[in-house]
Amino acid sequence: MVDSETIKNAGFSIDIDLVKKFEVREDDIFLITYPKSGTTWMKEIVPLVLNGGDVAAVNALPPDVRAPYLEFVLSAEDPILKELLTNFGVPGGFDIDTQQSPRVIVSHLRDDFLPTQFAEKRPKVIYVARNPKDVAVSTFHFVQKELPAINKKAYDGFSDFLPDFMNARNGIHTVVYDGSTWPSHVLTWWKRRHEPNVCFVTFEDMKKDLPGNIRIISEFLGVKLSDDVIQRIAEHCSFDKMKQNPVSLKSDYCVNVLKVDPSLESPFVRKGQVGGWKSVFSEADNETFDKMYREWMKDSDFEPQFEL
Ligand code: PPS
């Protein structure tokens, strides 16, 4: 269990006491992910499932308003977080407590940091997992983009970054909290995947069959959708469509904070591949990773897909 009041990462602190005390509703829908595992994608899909595929209504709201980050909005007094939220299009004084039900709430927090009411209220949880090698590469790209903005020394290439990623240390990224390693996050939810309030999906399965996974999510949420509507949602949430959508790309954040052209370099919708790690990992990186990975997985039957 967590005994500190704040948890730190690169750039800002999260007030974990506020998160723990957050009042959960039974009809809340939590999207929980390890960072860079498909959060942006799921934030597009779930609101569309809930509104029956009304793309215009979803596009009218920034992703971080339609599906706010719990730990960010609760700690919004932190000046760095405040600026980040402003650039995510989240108005000052955004009040998650008065949001209408069903709320869609995002979190990158590990299970033991989540609100204590989870046990009693049992909100719905959609958990998206992605193979850790692609997560490492996606995180590296994000970190490289973000470092100048948070005034932290850049890594000397991917091999220099990988040990910090595997150990989740040295504040590698604004949302990878120190100590929250990939297995500590993903394997907990894998164990809980059969609980009735949990829907565990993978990035790789979504790549293989997006309409099929939208169907799984809509059934889990108790929303009946026709094949046509599922198809429309899949079309809107395809990589190519999201890559052209300034709302999904979080263009303001890209331009104002990361100082990059969102249509070319948004780290939220970048390459969207399975197996991209193969052109980034050196042989030595792969050996180091696989050694630790075997340790991570020795008591788990989860089998991430490293390629399709
Ligand atoms: S974050 O910053 O934690 O919210 O990042 P997250 O959204 O979890 O992950 C970003 C990666 O998801 C990819 N992505 C997609 N892939 C396929 N299809 C769609 N529609 C899609 N949308 C986002 C995005 O490109 C990031 O992966 P990489 O490997 O960096 O391309």
Boltz pocket constraint, residues with backbone or C-beta under 6 A from the ligand:
constraints:
  - pocket:
      binder: B
      contacts: [[A, 33], [A, 34], [A, 35], [A, 36], [A, 37], [A, 38], [A, 39], [A, 40], [A, 41], [A, 134], [A, 137], [A, 138], [A, 139], [A, 141], [A, 175], [A, 237], [A, 238], [A, 239], [A, 240], [A, 242], [A, 266], [A, 267], [A, 268], [A, 269], [A, 270], [A, 271], [A, 272], [A, 273], [A, 276]]
      max_distance: 6.0
